[in-house]
Amino acid sequence: MKRIKLARMDCEKVSGEIGDFVIEQVSYTGTTGCVVGLSGGVDSSTTAALIKRAFARHTAATYELVGYILPSSLNKQDDIKDAEAVARCLGIRCETHSIEKPIEAFRATNPEAFESIFHRGNMIARVRANVLSTKAATEKKIVAGTGNKDEDFGIGYYTLFGDGAVHLSPIGGLSKRLVREMAAFLGLDHACVNRIPTAGLEPGQSDYKDLGYDYDVVELVSEGFVQGLTVDELGRHEQIVPLVEKQIQHYKTVFGVSKFTRVSQVVEDVLRRHEIAKGKMKIVHPPSPEISLTHE
């Protein structure tokens, strides 16, 4: 069975390509820069660092990047501190605004959403997006999304009209693995690079807990599928089987229950979610840069 090739990049070259793309989008829209929602995690921190780097080297016009931290009662104080630390490190203007009151205001119109953790979480994401896009509009800026390739375009793990409601997707061409690599190249804090991914929309939520596997699995299965392997072949592949079996066991150890019991189930779930992602992209599909990747 053929080996699955994963993308490799020259960080300096790709960071320049992403930066050129951001400058092109800002220039085309005639805006004054970008706003970005900061969570303290690797995706938003890397996105902000790439944009700041692009604006710093662009001398034809003065553009500004503004970071907004928009916590609800579900967000940990340490996450807020991490996001503020990123803003200070990058030297960008940053504002922190609690969105708990706007969320609670929806009890008047959507009380049913508060009866479901899932719907309440998605509502929080949409409230956050509304605040962020309105900040952008009043400042004559555009919203830079922070979704990576695996998350947004691989399995569609975002809220439609929530964190997917952005003007551009700077890291949309980078897998989670490559985002971490780019973050290290940009000198971002080690704790930020290795922080457990979470949307911060449900108590105790993490992407791994929700999905039952991590983004390295998403990348490997997605790349294998694109490279012509069948679902059956992916479920038996020597690169996938040991990785997924380890994660199935780890999930049971950590959470005390099994989300999946077979490798084939995980492969099928990734591909099922990919179909959902394609459906979402028909509705909301922000532009992302063309970047130079090689596969080895």
Secondary structure as GFF3:
##gff-version 3
##sequence-region A 1 296
A	DSSP	beta_strand	7	9	.	.	.	ID=ss1
A	DSSP	alpha_helix	11	29	.	.	.	ID=ss2
A	DSSP	beta_strand	33	37	.	.	.	ID=ss3
A	DSSP	alpha_helix	42	57	.	.	.	ID=ss4
A	DSSP	beta_strand	64	69	.	.	.	ID=ss5
A	DSSP	alpha_helix	77	90	.	.	.	ID=ss6
A	DSSP	beta_strand	93	96	.	.	.	ID=ss7
A	DSSP	alpha_helix	100	105	.	.	.	ID=ss8
A	DSSP	three_ten_helix	111	115	.	.	.	ID=ss9
A	DSSP	alpha_helix	117	138	.	.	.	ID=ss10
A	DSSP	beta_strand	142	143	.	.	.	ID=ss11
A	DSSP	pi_helix	149	154	.	.	.	ID=ss12
A	DSSP	alpha_helix	176	185	.	.	.	ID=ss13
A	DSSP	alpha_helix	190	193	.	.	.	ID=ss14
A	DSSP	alpha_helix	207	211	.	.	.	ID=ss15
A	DSSP	alpha_helix	215	226	.	.	.	ID=ss16
A	DSSP	alpha_helix	231	236	.	.	.	ID=ss17
A	DSSP	alpha_helix	241	255	.	.	.	ID=ss18
A	DSSP	alpha_helix	263	283	.	.	.	ID=ss19
A	DSSP	beta_strand	293	295	.	.	.	ID=ss20
###
